[in-house]
Amino acid sequence: MAKVRDRTEDFKDAVRHTALSLGYDESKLAAILANFIIHKRRQRSPFTKAALKTLESIGTLEHFMLKHRKDYVDLHRTTEQERDSIEHEVSAFIKACQEQIDVLKNSINDEEDTSKGWFGIRADKFNADTVAHKHGVVLSLSERLHSVTSQFDQLRAIRFQDAISKATPRRKFKPVVKSSSEDASKSNNLDVRELDQFRPEPLKVQQQLLDDETRALQVELSSLLDAVQQTETKMVEMSALNHLMATHVLQQAQQIEQLYLQAVEATTNVELGNKELSQAIQRNSSSRTFLLLFLFVLTFSILFLDWYS
C-alpha cells in the first residue's frame, strides 16, 4: 500500500514562485500565505444583518422590560403617568420590531418570486434551501417577539388587577365607616336631645328637622360614593379589556395577512393549473387529429397496394 505524502509545502512553494513571478512583494506574499491559516470572515448578507438587528432590538426590549418591571408593577414606586409612559415605550418597541420582521418577510417573498421559473417551479435547489432557512429565521424571531409580548401582557394584567383590588376594598370599607358615622351621629343626637329637653318646643322641632335633613344627606352622599366607586372599578376593568383586545386584534391582523397571502398564492396556482389543463386539452386534440390522419393515410395506402397488385 502506497504511503500518503503531504504536499502542502510544495503547494506553498508553488504559490510563492508564482506570486514572485507576477511581481508581488513580501508583504502581499505574507498576506496570501496567512490566508491559508486564518481565513477571512465572510461578509454577511443584508438579510442576515437585518435579522441580527431585529434580534438585538428584541433583546433591548426584553432588557428594558426587566429593568422597569418593578417600577411598572409596584403602585407605590411610580405614578400612573410614569407607568403609562413605560407602556407607551414598550408598545413602540414592539411595533418597531414587528415592522422589521414584516420587512424580512417581504424580502423573502420577493426572493421567492424572482427564483421561480416557468409555471411557478423553482429552478435552483440551493436557492430553495436558502429561502426555507430564511423562513425559519423569521419564524424564530416572531416566536421570540411573541414571548416578550406575552411577558408584557402578564405585567399589564398584574397592574390592572392591582388597580381593581385597590378600588374594591375601598368600596367595601365605606359602608362600615358610614355605619360608624351614623352611630356616632345617633349618639350625638341622643345627647343633644337630652340637652334639648329643657329647651322650648319650637327649637326642638327645628333641631329635629335639621337632624333629619343631615341624615338624608348622609345617606344620599354614601349612595353616590358607592356609585362612583362602582363606576371607577368598571372603567378600570374596561381599560384592561381594551388593552387585551388590542393585543388579540394585532395577532388576528397578522393571521389575516398571512391568510391573504396564502389565498393569493393559491389563486396563482389555480391559474397556472388552468393554463396547464388548456394546454393539455390542445395537445390531446392535436394528437387525436394526427392519429386519425395517420389511420386514413394507412388505410388508403393498403387499398392502393391491393388494387395495384
URSULTA-V866898 format. One record per pair of residues at least 12 apart in sequence whose ideal C-beta (glycine too) atoms are under 10 Angstrom apart, sorted by the first residue. I is the first residue (numbers start at 1). J is the second residue. If there is no record, write none. Layout:
i:I j:J
i:I j:J
This chain:
i:8 j:36
i:11 j:36
i:12 j:32
i:12 j:33
i:12 j:36
i:15 j:29
i:15 j:32
i:15 j:33
i:15 j:36
i:16 j:29
i:16 j:32
i:16 j:33
i:18 j:32
i:19 j:32
i:19 j:33
i:45 j:130
i:45 j:134
i:46 j:107
i:47 j:103
i:47 j:104
i:47 j:107
i:47 j:108
i:47 j:111
i:47 j:130
i:47 j:133
i:47 j:134
i:47 j:137
i:47 j:138
i:48 j:134
i:48 j:137
i:50 j:100
i:50 j:101
i:50 j:103
i:50 j:104
i:50 j:107
i:50 j:137
i:51 j:100
i:51 j:101
i:51 j:104
i:51 j:134
i:51 j:137
i:51 j:138
i:51 j:140
i:51 j:141
i:52 j:137
i:53 j:97
i:53 j:100
i:54 j:96
i:54 j:97
i:54 j:98
i:54 j:99
i:54 j:100
i:54 j:101
i:54 j:103
i:54 j:104
i:54 j:137
i:54 j:138
i:54 j:141
i:54 j:142
i:54 j:144
i:54 j:145
i:55 j:97
i:55 j:100
i:55 j:137
i:55 j:140
i:55 j:141
i:55 j:144
i:55 j:145
i:57 j:93
i:57 j:94
i:57 j:96
i:57 j:97
i:57 j:100
i:57 j:101
i:57 j:141
i:57 j:145
i:58 j:93
i:58 j:94
i:58 j:97
i:58 j:100
i:58 j:101
i:58 j:141
i:58 j:144
i:58 j:145
i:58 j:147
i:58 j:148
i:58 j:149
i:59 j:144
i:59 j:148
i:60 j:93
i:60 j:97
i:61 j:89
i:61 j:90
i:61 j:92
i:61 j:93
i:61 j:94
i:61 j:96
i:61 j:97
i:61 j:144
i:61 j:145
i:61 j:148
i:61 j:149
i:61 j:151
i:61 j:152
i:62 j:93
i:62 j:144
i:62 j:145
i:62 j:147
i:62 j:148
i:62 j:151
i:62 j:152
i:64 j:86
i:64 j:89
i:64 j:90
i:64 j:93
i:64 j:148
i:65 j:86
i:65 j:89
i:65 j:90
i:65 j:93
i:65 j:148
i:65 j:149
i:65 j:151
i:65 j:152
i:65 j:155
i:66 j:151
i:67 j:86
i:68 j:82
i:68 j:83
i:68 j:85
i:68 j:86
i:68 j:87
i:68 j:89
i:68 j:90
i:68 j:155
i:69 j:86
i:69 j:151
i:69 j:152
i:69 j:155
i:69 j:158
i:71 j:83
i:71 j:86
i:72 j:84
i:72 j:86
i:72 j:87
i:72 j:90
i:72 j:152
i:72 j:155
i:72 j:156
i:72 j:158
i:72 j:159
i:73 j:154
i:73 j:155
i:73 j:156
i:73 j:158
i:73 j:159
i:73 j:162
i:74 j:158
i:74 j:159
i:74 j:162
i:75 j:159
i:75 j:162
i:75 j:163
i:75 j:166
i:80 j:159
i:80 j:163
i:83 j:156
i:83 j:159
i:86 j:152
i:86 j:155
i:87 j:152
i:87 j:155
i:87 j:156
i:87 j:159
i:87 j:243
i:90 j:148
i:90 j:149
i:90 j:152
i:90 j:155
i:90 j:156
i:91 j:149
i:91 j:152
i:91 j:243
i:91 j:246
i:91 j:247
i:93 j:145
i:93 j:148
i:93 j:149
i:93 j:152
i:94 j:145
i:94 j:146
i:94 j:148
i:94 j:149
i:94 j:152
i:94 j:247
i:94 j:250
i:95 j:250
i:97 j:141
i:97 j:142
i:97 j:144
i:97 j:145
i:97 j:148
i:97 j:149
i:98 j:141
i:98 j:142
i:98 j:145
i:98 j:149
i:98 j:250
i:98 j:254
i:100 j:141
i:100 j:145
i:101 j:137
i:101 j:138
i:101 j:139
i:101 j:141
i:101 j:142
i:101 j:144
i:101 j:145
i:101 j:254
i:102 j:138
i:102 j:254
i:102 j:257
i:104 j:134
i:104 j:135
i:104 j:137
i:104 j:138
i:104 j:141
i:104 j:142
i:105 j:134
i:105 j:135
i:105 j:138
i:105 j:139
i:105 j:141
i:105 j:142
i:105 j:254
i:105 j:257
i:105 j:258
i:105 j:261
i:107 j:134
i:107 j:138
i:108 j:130
i:108 j:131
i:108 j:132
i:108 j:134
i:108 j:135
i:108 j:137
i:108 j:138
i:109 j:131
i:109 j:261
i:109 j:265
i:111 j:127
i:111 j:130
i:111 j:131
i:111 j:134
i:112 j:127
i:112 j:128
i:112 j:131
i:112 j:134
i:112 j:135
i:112 j:265
i:113 j:268
i:114 j:127
i:115 j:127
i:115 j:128
i:115 j:130
i:115 j:131
i:116 j:128
i:116 j:268
i:118 j:272
i:119 j:269
i:119 j:272
i:119 j:273
i:119 j:275
i:119 j:276
i:119 j:279
i:120 j:265
i:120 j:268
i:120 j:269
i:120 j:271
i:120 j:272
i:120 j:273
i:121 j:272
i:142 j:254
i:146 j:251
i:146 j:254
i:149 j:247
i:149 j:250
i:149 j:251
i:150 j:247
i:152 j:247
i:153 j:243
i:153 j:244
i:153 j:247
i:153 j:248
i:156 j:240
i:156 j:243
i:156 j:244
i:156 j:247
i:157 j:240
i:157 j:243
i:157 j:244
i:159 j:236
i:159 j:240
i:159 j:243
i:160 j:236
i:160 j:237
i:160 j:239
i:160 j:240
i:160 j:241
i:160 j:243
i:160 j:244
i:161 j:236
i:161 j:237
i:161 j:240
i:162 j:236
i:163 j:232
i:163 j:233
i:163 j:235
i:163 j:236
i:163 j:237
i:163 j:239
i:163 j:240
i:164 j:232
i:164 j:233
i:164 j:234
i:164 j:236
i:164 j:237
i:164 j:240
i:165 j:233
i:166 j:233
i:166 j:236
i:167 j:229
i:167 j:230
i:167 j:232
i:167 j:233
i:167 j:234
i:167 j:235
i:167 j:236
i:167 j:237
i:168 j:229
i:168 j:230
i:168 j:233
i:168 j:236
i:170 j:225
i:170 j:229
i:170 j:232
i:170 j:233
i:171 j:225
i:171 j:226
i:171 j:228
i:171 j:229
i:171 j:230
i:171 j:232
i:171 j:233
i:172 j:226
i:172 j:229
i:174 j:222
i:174 j:225
i:174 j:226
i:174 j:229
i:175 j:222
i:175 j:225
i:175 j:226
i:177 j:222
i:178 j:218
i:178 j:219
i:178 j:221
i:178 j:222
i:178 j:223
i:178 j:225
i:178 j:226
i:179 j:222
i:181 j:218
i:181 j:222
i:182 j:215
i:182 j:218
i:182 j:219
i:182 j:222
i:185 j:211
i:185 j:214
i:185 j:215
i:185 j:218
i:186 j:211
i:186 j:215
i:188 j:211
i:189 j:207
i:189 j:208
i:189 j:211
i:189 j:214
i:189 j:215
i:192 j:204
i:192 j:207
i:192 j:208
i:192 j:210
i:192 j:211
i:193 j:207
i:193 j:208
i:193 j:211
i:195 j:207
i:196 j:208
